[in-house]
Amino acid sequence: MSRELLKQNKKAMSIPSTLLVFLALFLVVTFLFYFSAENAKSVKNIIYSVKLTSDLYERTNLITFYVQDALERGVNSVDVSANNKEELIAEKMKETLDKYRYPDGILIFPEFEKIIGQISAEKIVIINGVDGTPEKAEIELEISAKGGINSGIGDNYKEIASVENFYKKKFSTEFLKAGK
């Protein structure tokens, strides 16, 4: 009789064992798909972060370049013997930055509006050399650069992510000396 019970128990145990193996495989496959999907989201977020950061640094560097260029043009356009050098430099800087527009009249960087509003004769500092002639001009400006990732066109256009960088920067350039 005990042999008959063993045979029945072996047959009865094969179904639960099979179910256990299939359920374990199902759980493993499910977790693999879940972790794979989560990993893909993480990679996408990392790509967005890198793109946002690089776009922001690129935009910041371009804005800095154009403002520095405007200061240099302003300083180089002024006669060193003029009494109102600060005013002339400020006006030339504003004029130079205002020229950077698309054909439809929009500034290439919207940040230029705020920068142009900050430029004034009072913010420009002229540093004289030992002989009393102007040697250097400086201006400190607060700049905000915005970068973002966008998706879609027209009505489907949406901003996926954006970041803004606020910073103060002191721009300076030397006056051209006679004979240079």
C-alpha positions in Angstrom: 0.0 0.0 0.0 2.8 2.4 0.7 4.1 1.9 -2.9 0.8 3.0 -4.3 0.8 6.1 -2.2 4.3 7.0 -3.4 3.2 6.6 -7.0 0.2 8.8 -6.5 2.2 11.5 -4.7 4.8 11.6 -7.5 2.1 12.2 -10.1 0.4 14.8 -7.9 3.7 16.7 -7.3 4.6 17.1 -11.0 1.8 19.6 -11.7 2.7 22.0 -8.9 6.4 21.8 -9.8 5.6 22.6 -13.4 3.4 25.5 -12.3 6.1 26.8 -10.0 8.7 26.7 -12.8 6.4 28.5 -15.2 5.5 31.1 -12.7 9.1 31.7 -11.8 10.0 32.1 -15.5 7.1 34.5 -15.9 8.2 36.6 -13.0 11.8 36.7 -14.3 10.7 37.7 -17.8 8.3 40.4 -16.4 11.0 41.9 -14.2 13.5 41.9 -17.1 11.0 43.9 -19.3 10.2 46.3 -16.4 13.9 47.0 -15.7 14.6 47.4 -19.4 11.8 49.9 -19.7 13.0 51.8 -16.7 16.6 51.8 -17.9 15.4 53.2 -21.3 13.7 56.1 -19.4 16.8 56.8 -17.4 19.0 56.8 -20.6 16.5 59.2 -22.2 16.6 61.5 -19.1 20.4 61.4 -19.2 20.4 62.3 -22.9 18.0 65.2 -22.2 20.3 66.4 -19.3 23.4 66.4 -21.5 21.6 68.1 -24.3 20.2 70.8 -22.0 23.5 71.5 -20.4 25.4 71.6 -23.7 22.8 73.9 -25.3 22.8 76.2 -22.3 26.6 76.5 -22.3 26.7 77.1 -26.0 24.0 79.8 -25.7 25.8 81.4 -22.8 29.1 81.4 -24.7 27.5 83.0 -27.8 25.8 85.7 -25.7 29.1 86.4 -24.0 30.9 86.6 -27.3 28.4 89.1 -28.8 28.4 91.3 -25.7 32.2 91.3 -25.7 32.2 92.2 -29.4 29.8 95.0 -28.8 32.0 96.4 -26.0 35.1 96.2 -28.3 33.3 98.0 -31.1 32.1 100.6 -28.7 35.6 101.2 -27.3 37.2 101.2 -30.7 34.7 103.7 -32.1 35.5 106.3 -29.5 38.1 109.0 -29.6 40.2 108.7 -26.5 40.2 112.5 -26.1 36.4 112.7 -26.0 34.8 113.9 -22.7 31.8 111.7 -22.9 33.5 108.3 -23.6 31.1 106.3 -21.4 28.0 107.6 -23.2 29.5 107.0 -26.6 30.6 103.5 -25.7 27.1 102.7 -24.2 25.3 104.0 -27.3 27.6 102.0 -29.7 27.1 98.8 -27.6 23.4 99.2 -27.7 23.5 99.9 -31.5 25.7 96.9 -32.1 23.6 94.4 -30.1 20.4 95.8 -31.7 21.8 94.9 -35.2 21.8 91.2 -34.4 18.3 90.5 -35.8 16.7 88.0 -38.1 15.3 89.4 -41.3 11.8 89.5 -39.7 13.2 91.9 -37.0 13.4 89.5 -34.1 16.7 89.6 -32.1 18.8 86.4 -32.5 18.8 86.1 -28.7 15.8 87.4 -26.8 18.2 87.9 -23.9 19.7 90.9 -25.8 16.6 93.0 -24.8 17.4 92.8 -21.1 21.1 93.3 -21.8 20.5 96.4 -23.9 18.3 97.7 -21.1 21.2 97.4 -18.6 23.8 99.2 -20.7 24.3 102.7 -19.6 27.1 105.3 -19.2 26.9 104.9 -15.4 27.8 101.2 -15.6 30.9 101.7 -17.9 34.1 102.2 -16.0 37.1 103.8 -17.8 40.5 102.9 -16.2 43.2 105.4 -17.0 46.9 104.5 -17.4 49.7 106.1 -15.5 49.9 108.9 -18.1 46.2 109.7 -17.6 45.1 108.4 -21.0 42.2 105.8 -21.1 43.6 102.3 -21.0 40.7 100.0 -20.4 36.9 100.0 -20.4 34.8 97.7 -18.2 31.1 97.0 -17.7 29.4 94.4 -15.4 26.1 93.0 -16.6 23.6 90.5 -15.3 22.9 87.9 -17.9 20.3 85.2 -18.1 20.5 82.6 -20.8 17.7 80.1 -21.4 18.0 76.7 -23.1 15.5 74.0 -23.7 14.4 70.9 -25.6 11.4 71.3 -27.8 9.2 68.8 -29.7 6.7 69.1 -32.5 5.8 71.7 -35.0 2.9 74.2 -35.2 0.0 73.2 -32.9 1.8 70.2 -31.7 4.8 72.3 -30.5 5.7 71.7 -26.8 8.6 72.3 -24.6 9.9 69.1 -23.1 12.4 70.6 -20.6 14.1 74.0 -20.1 16.8 75.4 -17.9 18.0 79.0 -17.3 21.4 80.3 -16.2 21.7 83.6 -14.3 25.1 85.1 -13.9 27.0 88.3 -13.6 29.9 88.9 -16.0 32.4 91.7 -16.1 33.4 92.5 -19.7 36.5 94.5 -20.4 38.6 95.6 -23.3 41.6 97.9 -23.9 41.6 101.1 -25.8 43.6 101.0 -29.0 46.8 102.9 -28.6 48.2 105.3 -31.2 50.6 103.4 -33.5 49.0 99.9 -32.9 
